[in-house]
Each structure stands twice: as C-alpha cells, then as structure tokens.
Amino acid sequence: MPQRPPPDLPELPALLDEWCEHLFASFPRRDQREKGRLYLRGLLTAHGRKSIRHIAGDRAGTAQEQRLQHFITGSTWPWMPVRAALADRLAGAAPPAAHVVRPLSLPRSGTQSVGIARRYDPYRGLTYRGQQAIGVWHTTARLSAPVHWRLLLPGDHPAAETIQDCAAAAVMEATRLTCHRRPVILDLPATGTALDHLTTAGLPALARTSTHAACTIADPALRGYTGRTLPARRILALRARLRHRTPGAVTVRVTLPHRSGHVLHLFATGSAPPHLWLANTHAAPSGSPTALVARVRQDLARIGTRVGLADFEGRSLAGWHRHITLASAAHAATVLALRTPEAAPATTTGAVRHLA
C-alpha cells in the first residue's frame, strides 16, 4: 500500500517557517538553510517513499535534485545542533514526561545501504535483513517525537555494538544533547545491560521485563527468600501476599543475576496480562510507563512512517543521520500541529517519584 502524506494541516506552513528559522540557526550559509527548508517541506508533502527524487517533487531530475542529494550525503553540516534545536523546541511546547527508547526496524532488499545485517524485530518476533536504529523519543501523554538516533552497525564494523550498548549510548548522547536528565523508559528486549549502564551513570530509568525474567530477591520484606533467584512473576506474587500488612503498590527490591549488583525495583502495571517493569533506585513512575510506550508506537505508525523515518537508503552513515534528523523534525512539526491542549502536561519532575 502506498504511503499517504501527513495530514494536510493549515497550521503547518506557518509552523514550518518558524521551525526552520530555529532548526537551521546553526547553518552558516543561507543556501544551506534554504535546502533544509526544501527538504523538510518535501518530507511533509511528498507522496510515497521519501526518496530524494520524491522530495524534489516537480524538480526531480534537475540540478535541484542533485543539490538536495549533496545536501544530505555530501555536505558537512553537523546534525547534532539541529537535533538539539529540535529537542529544545519540543520541550518548550510540551515538556516531556520521559524519553522512551525503542528500536526501529528497517528492512532492506539490497546490500548497498549502511548498516545492513541480519536483525531481529522484537515487536513482530521476526528476523529480517536490513538496518536497525535506536530512537530516543520525547514523550508526553498526548504526543511523542524522536530527538536522537543511533544506527546499529554490523559485527565486522569497527564501531559495532550490541543493541543494549547502543541504547545506553543513545540515552547518554541525548542527555548531553538536551542538557536535561529526563526519566528514561527502555522499550526493548533483554534490557539488563542497558539498565545497568544507565544506573551506573546516575540516570533515572525503567525497563520492561518478561514475566519469566530471573531476578534475585533483595527485599527485607520477603524474609526467607532474600538471595533467592526466581522468575519475576513469582516474586511479585510472593510480595502480593504481604500487601495487607504493608499498604501500597506491590514493589519488590531485586538485583539481576550476573550484573553489577545495583538494587532495582520490580513492579507491575495493568492487568490481563500485566506489564512488568524494573526501575533503578533513582526513580519510579507515578504514571503509566505502558501508556507512554503505547504513545510512541502509535505516533510512529500514524506519522513517523509517513514522513520518511524509515526511507533513507544509501551507503553514507552521515547521510542517514542527516535524513533521519530532518524526518524527525517533520514528525515533530506534524504532532504539534495535530495536538489538542493538554489539561495537565507532565513535567520531568512530575513524571517520577524518588525512591528511598
């Protein structure tokens, strides 16, 4: 099925002009700012896959298309200042409840794109050949938009890393980018290593975990079980039996086997089936992490795929970063134009409560 362009919103042209002035303030040359504006407009209006030819529109096949190609793959403009400006703009419009971290699967039929390898899509439970990227999403109850990306590189690449290390590195880069320590929600499989890295760095984080995940009990409330390693679901069931003696949410202090020994807080949200989470000792959620994760998945499906987040194909890693940075800006402009007023926007401090 061909992709539809993003919704035709009357607010977008004015918003686009305002955004371009802010996003491209770091560009020293006027021609770079104009190419950035043309590329962003093309991402918002072009039909189908957001190739540079489609983005060029009625100028496809002309020198203008070649200039846009060079702007993405051959130019020298750094993408990090643009991402910083994007994050700043989003924070001013809708302060985030958290940064949600999740992988983006990018199947590819050819072999020419950067980062091609056999990958696993944790949401569909399938392996595929293509790229995989880690996105850090600015997230509120009503909207979400990516502010930083990191591409997983294959095992034979000098900069190869695991998905866990990639996720942790992406969060730390985003923290430096935004100059704020946002609460982090890891929406990816087998999060122990990433959570370990973030806890060591002193960042508030929580991660979804399996009901069968092995955890070692470190909670004095479960006398007789301390030091035992059991499935997460059974540990919560043991703690639930004592809830009448200690009112409040069912939360158990645990550690992860074969990790650094950081004490984490195991808890569940929802029911039928419940979602299990591990939070480090720096913070635990006062709202639903499940709802924030769902917000990102929804916005990626309805907007992100339609503004070209998954559409860059080429050998240039720098080109991939520049394209996905501008596609992220197109996504953010769209969600802000679509949003309804939030009755009580969550702030960073309101999104978590600190644990003793």
N, C-alpha and C positions, 0 to 999 in steps of 0.2 A: 504494500500500500504506500503511495507517495506521501511524503510528509507535507502537512499543511504549514503555512507560515504562522507565526504567532498571531494572537488576536489583533484585529485592526482597531487600535485604541486611539481616540482623538488626543489623548494626553501625551502619546509617545513622541511626536515631533518636537514639541517644546521641551519635554523631558530629555530627549536625545541631545538637543543643543546645549542644555545646561550640563548634562553629564559629560559631554565631550570636552567642554572647557575645563572641567575638573579632572577628568581621567587623563587627559593628554597634556596637562600643565608641565610635566617633566620633559616633554619633547622640545628640543631647542629650535627646531625648524618648522616653519609654517606648513611646508609641503607634507611633512610627517603628520602633523595634526589633521590636515585635510584628508590624507589617505586613511588615517584612523577613523575619521568620521564616515567616509565612504564605506569602509569595511564593516563598521558597526551597523550602518543603515542597511547594507546588504544582508547581514545576518538576520535582521529583523523583518525584512520584506521579501527575500528571495524564496521561491518555491523549491521543494525537493531538497536534495542533499546540498549542504552549504560548501560546495567546492568554490574555489576562487573564480572559476568561469561563471558559476551561477551568481556569485556575489557581485561580479562585474556587471551582470544584467545585460542591458542592450549595448554595453560597451565590450562584451565578450569578443575575443579575437583581435582586439585593438591594443594599442600601446598602453591604454589604461589598465587592461588586464595584466599586462606584463609588469607594470609599475606596482600593482597590488601584490602580484606574486613576489616581487623583490621586497616589498614592504614586510611581508610575513617571513619569507625564507632567507632573504639575503641582506636584510638591513641589520643595523647594530643596536636598535633601541632596546633597552632592558625592560623586561616585563614586570619585574618586582615593584618598581614605583607605581605602575598602573594598577597592580593588584592592591597595593597599599591605599591608593586613592579610592579604589572600588570599596574596600573594606571600610574606609573612613566614611564614605558616602552612605553606605548601608547602616552603619552604626548610628549615624546622625538621624536617619529616617526611621529606623526601627531597631532599638538596642537588642542585641541577641540574648536569648535565654541560654544558648550553648553553641559550641561548634560541634557539629555532627560530622564524623569521619567515616567515609564509606568508599569501597572500590567501585570503579566504573569499568564495565567490560566492553571492549571494543573489538568485536570480531573483524578479521580482515581476510579476504580471499587471496590476496597477493603476498609477496615476500619483500616488497620494497619499503614498506613503512618502518619507521624506527621503533624498536622495542618489541618486534614480533617474536612470539614464543607460544608454547602450549600453556594455556592458562585455565584456571578453574573459576567458574561463576558461582559464588556461594548462594545467590538468590534463586537461581534456577537449578542448582545442583548438577551442572553440566561442565564438561571440559570443552574448550574451543581453541582455535588457533587465532592469535591476534594480539592486541595490546591490552594492558590493564593499568589503570591510573588510580591514584588515591586522591579523593577530593575532600577538602575541608570546607564545610558548609556553614555559613552564618544562618542561624535558625531561630525563629520565634514560633509562637503558636499558630500564627497566620501566614507566614511566608518563610522561604529559605532561598539562598543563593550561594553558589560556590565562590570562595575568595582566594583559594590557593589550591595548587595541584602539584602532584609529583608522579612521574611516569615510572613504572616498574621496568627495569631493564633486564634482559636475559642473562643467564648464568655465565656466559662467556664474555660479558661486557665488564670492563674494569670497575664500573660503578654499580654492578649487580647487587641486589639486596633482597631480603625476604619481604613479604607483604607486611609483616609485623614491624620490621625495622623501617620500612618505607612509611608506614602510617605514623609511627612515632616521630620520625624526622619531619614529616609534613606538618604535624602539630607544632613542633618546636619552631619551624620556619614561620608558620602562621602567627605564632605568639610574638616573634620578633617583628613580623610584618605589621601587626596591628598595635603593638606596644601595650597589649592587654592580656591578662591571664584569664581567658574565658574557660568556663566549665567545658569539658570535653566528653562527648559520648562516642564510643567506638562501636560502630555498627559493621563489624567484620568478624569472620570466624577465628577461633583459637587466639583470643586476644591477650593471653597471658604475658607474652614478651613485650608487646606494646604498652600494656598497662604497667608493667614493671618499669620500663623506661620512663614513662610519664610520672610515676610515683617518685622515682629517684630524682627527677628534675623538679619535684615540688609542684606539679600541675594538678589541679582538681580534675579527676577523670572517673568515668564509669564505663563498663563494657558489658554487653550482653553475653550470656554464657549458656551452655547447654544444661539441661536437667541432669545429664549423666556426667558432667564435668567433675573430676576428682578435686576435692578441697580438703584441707586439713583443719580440723576444728581448733580454734584458739580463743574460745569464748568461755569465760569462767561461769557463765550461766548454765552451761552444759557440763556440769561436773560428772565425771565418769567417762566422758567422751573426748576430753581435751587431748589433742595429739593424734586422734584417730583420723584416718583419711577415708572419706565416704563420698558417694555421689551428692551433688548439690541439692537435689530434690529431697533426699532422705534427711540431710542436715536441717533443712527448713521445716520438715515435718516434725523432727525432734524438738525444734525450738517452739513450734506452734503449740505443742502440748503444755508448755510452761507459760503461755501468754496470759492466762488468767492471773498468774502471780506477778507478772511484770507487764502492765498495760502498755500498749503502743504497737507500732508496726513490728512485724516479725523480721528481725535483722540479726544476723549471726556473724561474729568475727571469725575470719578464717585466714589461712595462708594457702598459697599454691605450691604443690609439691615441686621440688627441683627448681624453685625460683629463689629470689633474694631473701625471702622471709618477711616481706612487707605484710603488715596486717591489713586485710581488706574486709569490707562489709558486704555480705551476701544477703540479697533480699529479692522479693518478687513483686511484680505489678500485674494487674489484670487477673483474669481467670479464664478457664476453658479455651485454650490452656494458658497458664500463667507465663509471663516472661521473666526470666531470671537474670539478675544483674550483679556485678561486682563493682563496688566503689572503693576508691582508696580513702585513706583516713583524712584527706584534706577536705572532702565534701561528699555529700549525698543529696539526692534530688528532693526538692519539695514539691515538684510537679511530676508529670509522667514522662520519662525518657522515651517510652514507647510511642507516645504521641508526636514527639519531636522527630524521631526516626521516620515515622509514617509521613510527616510533613515533607521531609526531604525526598522520600520515594515518590510521593505524589507530584511534587513540583518538577522533579527530574523527568517523569513520564509525560506530563502535560505541557511543559515548557522547554526544559533543558534539551530534550532530543529534537525539538523543533527550531532551536536557534543555533544548532550545529556543534554542541559539545562533543559529539562522537564522530564528527565528519572529516577531520583533517587526516589526509593520507599523504605521506611524504617521508623522505629519509632524514630530514632535518629535525633534530631534537629541539633546537631553538625555534624553528617554525611551528612545531607542535605547541610549544609553550605560548608563543605569541597568539596563535589562533585560539587556543582554549581560554586564554586570558580575555580576549575580546568577546568570545562566545559567552563567557561568564558575565561580562558586563551587559551583553544583550539580554541574558536571562534575568539579571537583577533589575534592569530597566523595565522589563515586562512585568515581573512580580510586583514591583512598586506601583506601576500603573494600574494593575488589577486589584490591588489590595483594598480591603474595606477597613475603616478605622478600628483600631484595636481598643477595646474597652479598658483594658489594664495591661499595657505592654510589659512583658517580663524584662527585667534588667539582669545584668550579670550577677549582682548581689542577691537579687530576689529569686534566682533560679536554683540556688543550692542552699543548704544549711550545713554548717560545720559540725563535725562530729568530735566528741571528746576522744 
